[in-house]
Amino acid sequence: MEHLLVERGLISSIGSRLNQARDSVSNRASELVASAMGLLGVPYKYGGNDPDSGLDCSGLVRLVYEETLGKVLPRRAADQAAATDTIDRSELKPGDLVFFNTMRKAFSHVGIYVGEGKFIHAPRTGAQVRIEDMRTSYWNTRFNGARRVPLARDGAEISAR
């Protein structure tokens, strides 16, 4: 009987830790999306890294991850793709990165997935940071892949889910 009680206590402890980890990951994803949403309306600027003067797609992603989670990503979209973990489109969670071929080369555009098939990005000169549906024919035909940013914590890799 005593052995059974010890096992139950251990299982309860493990379950509690799993719930805390799940909540922590969910909170980070919410923070990422909220941070990105705070940049809606910022003008596009090629090479832009500063919301006061403008952002380009990779500058937006880099800024959001650095300011929200302290994670510094490479500057270019293609380099961001190379530095992150490939996931299937069906596995997308808010905070994941979505890549598109918009300049006749792979991974030339990046945005942050916000859920329900939508992403936030800095589209092009003359436009502003906005949310779009990646299921429209324009984005769907140019979709290059989905990536998850690995975040180290206590020596273990966790995702921004």
PyMOL commands that set and color helices and strands:
alter all, ss='L'
color gray80, all
select helices_A, chain A and resi 2-37+57-69+77-82+89-91+137-142
alter helices_A, ss='H'
color red, helices_A
select strands_A, chain A and resi 49-50+54-55+85-87+97-100+109-115+118-121+130-133+143-148+150-153+156-159
alter strands_A, ss='S'
color yellow, strands_A
deselect
rebuild
show_as cartoon
